[in-house]
Amino acid sequence: MNFIIGSRGRLGQAIAEQYPANEVTCIDRAVYERWAEPDSAAAITAYFSEYAHAGAVVYICSGLLDPRLPAQQLHDVNFRLPQNIITAVASAGIRVVTFGTAMERTLTSNPYVQSKLLLSQFVESAGGSDFSPAHIRIHTLYGSAEPSPFMFLGQIMSALRAGIPFEMTQGRQLREYHHVLDDAVAIKSLVGNHAEGIIELSHGMPVSLGDLAKAIFKAFDKTHLLRLGALPEPTQENFGHVFERPEALDGIAFRDSIESVVDYMKKQITA
């Protein structure tokens, strides 16, 4: 059985769709909303003792992405919740899969990234058993729903809909954009092959934010709204590092980022 925490989100929904309905349990938020608290071990153990058996997989897809949220809130949801679950089920033969960000090694001053970095360090320290947890570092996801308003694509969408200028840096930052369904297929494959520890879910085909923005605004015939260079360059960013595609992802197909993102944005704008 596969248990999904955070099944209403983009990633949780996509992972759930990879399995037959009788092999997935989407845990209601009311069940786990207090599992980040210090005294939650008994409740977590009781739940999985009743519903799970050895060999079950728990996908922890819940998480907060907005770095503007209070640091403690990010810490509780992104670190404490998965930490408590991993600790509670460690002796039950249940595998836990957590998710982080590819930016854990670069944007270390970001409160969101800090919470995920703590989680990856905990997962590394918890390894060494037949049911060691996995921490999959993912890149920027799109597809299946509108982009979050605070994300780059969400900000572009707001500008396009309102017909107002979109100010950004020169756009030299490099990003990998992954369609969420492509990543869901990759994640199922990784888990099926008993991947554990820290895993980079990278396809190795980054695009610059500037090139992506230019392609999107051109597709909508709105290039006059794009203000490249209007904002200062960030001091801590990825301007040159290209992530390597791990051998574990051989045979997994990923869509062309710019073409697919443009198509996705068109569908969202006209929906």
N, C-alpha and C positions, 0 to 999 in steps of 0.2 A: 504494500500500500504506500502511496505517496501522499504526504500531508503538506498542504501549502498554507503558510501564514502570510497574509497580504495578498489574497487571491483576487481582490478587487482592483489591484493596480495593473499597470501595463505588463510588467514582467510576469507577475503571478498568473494573470489570465492566459498569457501565451504559453507558459509552462503547463498549466492545467490542460490546455488543448492538445498537448502532445500525447496524452494518455487516454485510454478508454475511461468512460465515466465511472465504471466500477472499480477503477484502480486509483482514484483520486478522492481525497477528502479535503475540502476547503474549510479550514477551521474558522469559525465565526469570530469576528473581532471581539465580541463580548466575552469569549472564552479566554483569550490571551491578553486582553488589555491591561491586566495587572501583573503579567509575568515579568515585567522589567523591575519589579520591586524586590528588595533584598530578601524578603521572606516567601518568595514564590516557589521555591523548590518543591514543596509538598504538592502544590496544585499542579505543577507541570508533570511531576512523576505520576500523580494519580490519573491525569488525563491519558497519558501515553500507556500506562499500565492497563487501562481499560480498553483502549481502541487500537493500539499498535502492537506488532509482534517483531521479533528480531528480524533484521533485514529491511525494515521499513525505512523510508527516506523522508526527512523533514526539510522542505525548502523554506527558508526564511526570506521571503520577498518583501516583507514590510520594511519600511524605512522612510526617513525624511531626507529630502535632497536639498532644500533651500538653506544655504549657508547663513542667511539672515535670521533664521530662527534662533531662539535662546540656546546657548551652548549646552546647557544641562538637558534640555529637551532632546537635542540631537544625540547626546551621549546616552541617554536612557533608551531611546528607541533603536539607535543604530549599533550600540555596543552592549548595554546591559541586557536587553531582551535576548539576543542570540547567545550571549555568554551564559545566561541562566539556563537556557534550553539545553545547550551543549553539556553543561555540567550535570543537569538533572537526568539526562538520558544516556550518559556516558557508559554506564554499566548494563544497559538494556539491549545492546546490540542494534541500536538505531543510529543510522547515519544522518548527519546534519549538513546541509549545504547552505552556506551564507554567501552574500554578495557584497563586493566592495567596488572600488573605482580604480581605473588605471592611473588616476592622478595621485595615488597614495605616495608616490615617490617624488612628486614634483611640486604640487600645490599644498605643501605641508602647513602653511599658515591659515588655510581654509578650515573653519570649524567642522564643516561636514566631512572633509577629507580626514581631519584628525580623528573623528569618531570611527571612521572605517579603518584607519591605520591601526588604531588600538585593537579593533576586532581581528585584523589579519595577524597581529602579533600574538593574540590569544589563541587563535586557531593553530598557529605554528607550535605553540607551547603545549597544546592539547593533543598533538599527534602521537603516533607510536603504537596504536592498537589496530585491531582488525576493522574497527569502525571509526577511524579517525575522521574528523570533520574536514570539509573542503571549503575554501574561500575563493570564489571566482571573481576576479577583477574584471569588470565590464567597462565598456566605453559608453559614449553617448547613444542612447536609444531613441528611436522614433518609430512611428507606425501604430496602427490600431486605435488611436485616440488622438485628440488634440495635444499639442505640446504644452508643457507646463508654462504658465505666463512668465515666470522668472528665468526660464531657459532661453538660450540664444534664438532658437526657432520660434518660441512663443513670443518673444519681443518683436521679431520680424513680422510675424503674423499680425500682431496688434497694429504695427505701423502700416502694413498693407491694407488692412481693413479700414483704418481711419484715414488713410491717404496722407499721412504725415511723415516728415523726414525721419530716417533711421540713422542715428549717429553711432559710430563704432570706431575702433582703433584702425590701424592700417590692415589688420586682419592677418598678421603673420603667424598667429597661433595655429598649431597643428592639432587636429582632432580626427579620431576615427568615429564615423557614424555607422551604427549597426541597426538594421531593421530588427525589431524585437522578435519577429517570428524566426529569423535566421539564427538569432542567439538562442532562442528556445530549443531549436533543433540541436544546436551545438551543445547546449547544457545537458539535454537528455542523453546525448552520446557520451559526454564526459562522465556523467554519473553512472551510466550503464557500464562503462569501462572501469568503474571503481576509482575514479580520480580522487585524490585527496591532497591536503595541504593547500598551498597558494597556487592558483592557476590563472594565467593571463589569457583572457578570451579576446585575443587580438587577431585581426585579419591582415594587418600590416600594410593597409592602403589608406593612409591619412590624407586629409584634404585641409587646406588652409581655410580659416573662417572667412577670409576675404574672398577667395574663389567661390566658396559656397554662397555667400551673400550676393555676389555679383550674378551668379547663375539664377538664383531665386528671383531677384528683382528684374532681371532680364526676361525671365519666363512670364512675368506679369506685366511686362512693358512699363515698369516703374523705376527704371534705373536713375531717374532724376531725384528719387527719394533717398537714395543711398549716399550717406555721408562718410566715406572712408577717410580715416585720419582725423575725425572730429574729436575723438577721445584719446587721451594719452596712452602710451603703451604700458601694459602691466609690467611690474618688475620681476615677478615670479611666474613664469609661464613655460610652456613647452614650445619652443620655436624651431627645434631641429631634431628632436628624438623621434625615431620611427620604431614602434614596437614590433618585435618579431612574432611571426605567426608560429605557435607551438606545433610540434609534430602531432600532438593529440588531436588537432583540428584538421588533419589531412582528410580530404574527401568531403569536407563541409563547404557548401557554396554560400557565398555572401554577395549581396547585390552591389552594383556600382553605386557609390555613395551619392555623388552629386545628382546623377540622373534619377535615382530612386527618391532622394529627399525632395527634389523639385516636384516629382509626380505626387508624392505624399502631401506636400504643401498645397498643390492645386486641388486635390480632393478635399482637404480640410477647408480651404477658402470657399469652395463652391458648395459645400455640404449644407 
